[in-house]
Amino acid sequence: MQHAGYVYIMASKRNGTLYLGVTSDLVRRVWAHRNGVGSVFTTTHGCNFLEWYQAFDDIFSARHCELQMKKWKRAWKLRVIEEMNPDWHDLFDSIC
């Protein structure tokens, strides 16, 4: 099934700087972050590793989730990462 939206978290390292974003093309967007064209924030802070993502059937639901998660405490974001990816592996290869 093709998804129309994704919320994702990039990190600089385990428990490092986090970047929360939304996109309609997860592979393209993560590639951009990893190659220094994703955003100034991820480039400046070295957020090159995809640590968590969630797929949605429509971009509006993904954006709504992103807006809600941006209000979350850091500890809550760390918890969702560790629930999906307890060893903090870079998930980029698994989505390609």
N, C-alpha and C positions, 0 to 999 in steps of 0.2 A: 504494500500500500504506500503510495506517495503521500508524504506529509507536506502541508503548506506552511508550516511555521515551526520554529524551534526556539527554545530558551536555552541558553548555555552559560557555563562558567569556565573561564580561562583562569589559570593561575601561574604564578612565577615559579612556584615550588610547593611542596607539601606545606600547608599552613602559611603560605606566603601571601603576596598581594593577589586579590581576586578581582576579576572583571566579569560582570554579568551583562549579557547582551541578548538580542533577539534577531532572528534572520529567517529568510525563506529558503536559503541555500546554505546549509550548515558546512558542507565540505568547502565551498568557495570562501565562506566567511572565515573559517578557521585557518585555511591556507593563507588568506590575506593577513590575519593577525600574525601568523608565524613568519611571514616574509616582510614584516614592517610596513605594510600598507593597510592594516586593519583599523587602527586608530592610534592617535598620539599617545593615549594613556597606556595601551598594551605595549607599545614600543618602548616608551619611557620606563615602564615598570617591569619589563621582561615577562609579561603574561603570555607565554608561548605554548602552554600546555592545556589541552582540552581535558577538563577533569569531570565534567558533568553536563548532561543535556537532557531535555525532555521534548518529545515531538508532539505536535498538535495538528489537528485536521484543518485548522484555518489560522491565518496570521493574526487575526483579531484576538483569538483566545491566547495565542502565544504572547502577544503584546500585553494583554491584561495580566497574565501570570508574571511577566517580567516586571511590570509596574508594582505588583504586590510584593514580589521578592526583593525589589530595591528598598522596600521599607523594613525588610527583615533585619534582625540582628546578625552580626557576623557568625555567631555560634550556630545559628539555624542554617546558614548557607554551608558551613563546614559539615554539619550533620547530614544534609542531603547528599553532599559529595561522598562522604564516607559510607552512606547507605548504598549508593550505586557503585562506588569505586573505592573500596576500603584501603587499597594499596597505593592510591593516587597514581595509577598508571596514566600515561598520556593516551587518550581514547581516539586520537586522530586516525591512526591506522585502522582502527576497527570500523570507522564510518566510511572509509574510502572504498 
